[in-house]
């Protein structure tokens, strides 16, 4: 058999002999590999492995069950979102960026819109009610994202019940998203100048009721996992990464806070009025998978605290606008829920069509071309569930961006993979990846 045949059972390379396993010749290969006394094996974990959080490919070099080298292979979910956004107007860009980190769409939308508003110079003109709604939706989104991280992370280590409980609570949050925006994911709810629409009638009461249910039900997972001997043996001392490692690699979010550093952009560089809310920045000194787990669990309660304060503020701001007053910037749509779902208010459309030719022309121009943004560039940040999410926007003065680029925390945090996993057992790689909590839509965007 030719050594150049890629389908040969074995072939020589510059790194030594490489064996190809097809399934039918396993016994023969085991005998042959054993005869060479070679302990080093390179395996692909993913990109369809259930424990790689999507299409992440891990190339692991093993000696026995010990990982001697770990590398991440990305790009399997590349969507070209940044480049596509440059061919749409500034408002349409929201529908693209919301799909990057698909577990944190509200954060993607908000950081993008904050950048657009900064370029327009209207940051301080955003109605307070719109900012409160943004904060409330982001904190609900933080809860839903942490529920996926905690539930899938537990499932990957063999705990089924926490997964069921976590997704049970996530469904309640998605119900809130559907009630407020009409969609459960990728809502495009946050728009340049405010939000797409106000809360529906009875929405505030529903939100308060959901907060009470979530606070009560979060205790189910706490009872199952916090202090659980088996869980702690699988997570304590696993995926260790200290403060120096985080700073060197540019790691943020729960991974950084698990080293004891209280870095949270909601406190350190407030946006959307976060300086007016009372909450704690949760830290831990564990520097491992267990510490990151404890941080996510504790952040759930802090998000509920913020949402309750949002409800109080919204009651006082009842009837206030949720879009910027400048009609040349605010979305021309007036959305309502009709018998066929959510869409433009018929009364709003009738008013535009019959009352003012200028209004009709302006509505058409704003909906088709969009508004112009002064030339310049900005960088804005928010604290997403995974860390610092940044948007770098460049405008050449046109109706669509010249350049859109995001600092995605999952992309940066994945750099910690080798530091966490090399030297540990292959079973611990699963726990480490779960604690990093990468979302490949954001990594590959």
N, C-alpha and C positions, 0 to 999 in steps of 0.2 A: 504493500500500500504506500502510495507516495506521501512523503512528509509535507508536501504542499497542498494536499487535499484537506480543505477546511472541515470536511465531515469525517475525517479519519478518527479512529478511536484515540490516538495520541499523535502528537507532532512536536518537533523540536522548535523552540523559539530562543530568542536572545536571553530570555529569563529562565530558560530551562524547559523541561518537557511539560506540555500542556495536555490534559486528558479531557476528552469530550464524552459526556455521559448522555446516552439517548434513552436509557430506561431498560432496554433489553439485555444489555451487556454488563449489568451492575456487578455481578459476582466476579466476572473476569477482570473488570477494572479494579475492584477492591484488591484482588490478588496481585495484580500488576503494580498498583501504587504501593501496596505493602512491601513488595519485594525491593522497591527503591529506597525504603526507609525515609521517604519524604513525608514530613508532618505538615508542610505548608499547603493550605488549600485556599483558593480564591473563589468566593461564592457571590452570586448576585441576590440581594434581598430586595425584591421589587423588580420593575416598577408596578406590578399588580399585587404586591403582597398586602394582605389585609392590615398589617401593622405599620405600614409606611404612610398612613394618612393621605391616601390618594396615589398619585403616580410618581412618588419619590423612589429613586433607585439608589440603593446602598451597595457599594462594592466593598466587601469585607474580606480581608486576608486573615486566615485563621491558622493557628497552631493548636490542634486539638479543638477545644471549645473557647480558647482565648483569642480575642481580637487583637492582632498585631498592627493592623492598618485599616482605617475606615475612611471611605470617600463617598461623597454624595454626587449622584448624577441627576441633573435637573434638565428641564426643557421639554418634558413630555406633555405639558399642558399649556404650551405657549399660545397665547391668544392675540397678541399684537394690540392690546388695549391702548397702550400709550400712543402708538403710531396712529391707530384708528381715530383717537380723540382729536388728533390734529387736523382731521378732515371733516369735522363736524363743528357746529357753532358751540359757544361756551355753555349754553344750557343743555344741549344734547350730550355734551361730554359726561354729564352726570350718569346717564344710562349706561355708559361704558365702564366708568371707574367703579361703579357700585358692584360690578361683577369680579373685581380682582380678588380680594380676600372675601370669598362668598359667604363666610361665616360672620363677617363684620361689615356688611354693606353700608350701614349708616355712618360708620367712621370714614370709609372711603369717600362717601358723598360729602361729608362735613369738611374734611381737610381740603378737598378740591374746591368747594364753594368758599371756604375761608380765604383761599388763595385768590380766587376770582374777585372777591369783594375787596381784598387788599389792593389788587391792581386797579380796581375801579375807584378806590378811595372812599368806600361807603361802609367800612367796618363798624363805625360808631353809629351808623344810620339804621342798622338792622333792628327791627322791633324787638322789645324785650320778650314778648310772648313767643316769638319765633325762636329766640335763643334758648328759652326754657324748654320748648318742645324738642329742640335739638338735643339738649342735655338729657332729657327724659328718655328719648328714643335711643341715644347712645348707651345709657346705662342698662336699659332693657336688652340692648344688643350685646353688651358685655356679659350679661347673665346667660343669654342663649348660647354665646360662644363658649363660655366656661363650661356650660352643661355638656356640650359636645366633647370638649377636651377631657373633662373628668369622667364622663360616661365611657367614651371609647378607650381612654387610658386604663380604666379599671377592667374593661372587657378584655383588653389585650394581655392583661396579667392574670386572667382567669376568673374575674369577678363579674358575674352576669347581672345580679340584682341592681348594682349601682348604675349600670347602663340603662336599665328599664326605668329606674327612678329619675335619672337625669333627663332622659328624653321625654318623660311625662311632664316635667316642669318646663322643658323647652317648648313643648306644644302650647302651653299657656301663654308664653311670651309671644310666640308666633301668632296666636289669636289676637293679641294686642296689636301687633304690627298690621295684621289684616284689617282690624277695625279702624285703625288710624289712617293707613295709607292705601288700603285696598289690596296689598300684596303681602305675602309672608316672607319673601326674600327678594333681594335686588329691587328695592322699592322705588328708587329715584325720588325719595320723599323730600330730601334736603335740596333746595335749589338756590342758585345765586340770588341773594336778596331776601331769603327767608326759607319757608317751607311750602310745599305744594298746596296744603289745605289745613284748616283748623281741625280740632277734635270734633267728632260727631256728637250728637246729642246723647247724653248719658255716658259719654266716654270716660269722664273723670271718675265717676262712681265705679265703673268697671275696672279701671286701673287700680283704684284703692283696694277693691276686693281681691284683685289678683295679687297685689303685694302681700296681703295678709296670708293668702294661700301659699305663696312661694316661701314666705318666712317659716311657716309651719312645716312645709314639706321638705325643706332643705335639711331638716334634722334627720331624715331617713338615711341619707348618705353619710352624714356625720356619724351616726350610730354604727353604721356598717364598717366604715373605714378608719376613722380617726382612732388611733390607739390599737387597731387590729394587729395582732402579732404577725400573722402571715403577710399582711399588706406592708407592714413596716420592714420585714425582712427582705421583701422584694424591692423596696424603695429607699431605705435608709443607707447612706453611703454609696448609692448608685448614681451614676451620671454626675460625678462631683465636678464642680467648676467654681473657683473662688472669685473674689472681686477683681484681682489682678488679671485673671483670664478674661473676665467679662469686659473690662475696660480695654484690654488689648484687642479683642475681637469685635468691639462695637456692639455688644449684646445689651438689650434693654428689656423692659417688661418684667414679668414675674421671675425670670431667670436671674436678672440683675438684683431684684429686690430680695431674692432668696439668699444673697450674700450679706444682707444687712444694710444695704445702701437704699435709703428712702427716695429713690428717683422716680417721680411720677409727674408727668407734664401737667396734670390737672392742678397740682400744687406749685411746682417749680416755675412753670411758664403758662399761667392760666389762660384759657380761651373760652368763649361762649358764656362768660360770667361764672366760671367754676370757682372763682375767688369768693363768691357769695354763698357758697354751700359749705356745710359742716360735714366732714368725713375724715377718716383716718387713712394714711398710707400704710398698707400692711407690709411688714418685712419679716424676714426669718434669718437665722444664722446657720441654717442647715447646709446650704450650698449644694443640695442634692435633690433627687426626684421627690422625696417626701416633703422637703421644704417648699418646693414649687406647688405641690399639691395643697399644702396647708394655706398657702397664700391665695390660691384660686378659691378655695372654700371660704376663706374669710372675706375676700373681696365681694362675694355675693351679698353679704349683709350690708357692706358699705354702699353698694349700688342701690339696694332697697332704701337705705337712708336718704340717698340723693333723690330718688324718685319720689319719696314722700314729700320732700321739700319742694320738688317741682310741682306737685299737686297743689300744695299750699299757695305757691306763687301763681299758678294758673287760675285758681279761684279768684285771687285779687285782680288778675288781669283779664277777667272775663269780658269778651267783646272787643278786646284790643286787636289790632291788625297783626297778621302773621307774614306779611310781605312788605318789602320796602315801599315807601310811598311814591317814589319816582316811577311813573307809569312807563317810562322808556326802558326800565330795567326789570321791573317785576313781571312775573309770568302773566300772560294775558288770560290764561284759563281760569275758570271758576268751577271747580270740580264738585260734583254731587253724586250720590248713590241713587241710581234709578232702577227700574224693573229689570233692565238688561245688564246691570252691573254699574261700575263707576265710569263716569265720563263727564264731558262738559255740561254745565247747567244750561238747560234749554232757554231759561229766562235770560241768562247772561248772553247767549248767542243771539237771541231775538233782539236784545237791547243794542248789541253792536251792529246788527244787520239793519235795523230800522231807525235808529235814533241819530246816528252821526256817520257821515261819509268819512270824516277824518279819523274817527275811532275805528272804522272798518279797515281803512288803509293801514293804520298804525298796527292793528291786530295782525293783519296779514304780513306786514314787514317783520314784526317781532317774532312771529311764529315760523317764518320761512328763513329769513336771513339771520335773525338774532341781533343782539346789540354789539356795538363796537367797544373794545376795551383798550385804554391807553397803552402805548408801548412801554415795556418794562419787564422786570422779572422779580418773582417773589419766592420765598420758601416758607411754608406754614407747616405746623406740626400738631398732632393730637396724640393722646395716649390710647392706643387701641388695646384690645385684650392681649396682644402679643408684644406690645412695646411701642416705641416711637414710630409713628406713621407720618411720613413727611411728603409734601407735594411741592415740586419745583415747577413753576409755570412761567413761560415766557410768552409775551404778547408783542406782535409787531404792529399793533394798532388796528387789526382787522376784527372780523366777526368770529374767527375761530383761532384757537391757540397756535402759536408758532412751534412750541415745544412743550410737551407734558412728560414729566418724569417723577416717579415716586420712590421714596426711600421706604421699602417694604420690610417690616420687622422680621417676618418669616425668613426672608432671603438672608438677612444679616445673622439671625439667630442660628441658622443651619450651619454656619461656620464653626459653631461650638461642637459639632458632632464628633470630630476626631478627638478633641480634648476630653470629651466626656466618655468616649467608648473605648479608645485604645488602651489595652491592658486589662480590660474587663472581660467578662464572659459574654458569649453571644446572646444569651437570654436577657442580659441587662441592656442590650442595644434597644430592644423593644421598649423598655421602661424609659430610657433616655430620650428616644424620639418622641414618645408620648408627652414627656415633660417639656420638650421644646415646643410642641404643639404647632408644627408648621402647616400652613395651608398653601397647597401648591398653586392654586389660582393666583395668589399674591406673589409667590416666588417667581413664577414664569410669566405673569401678566403680559 
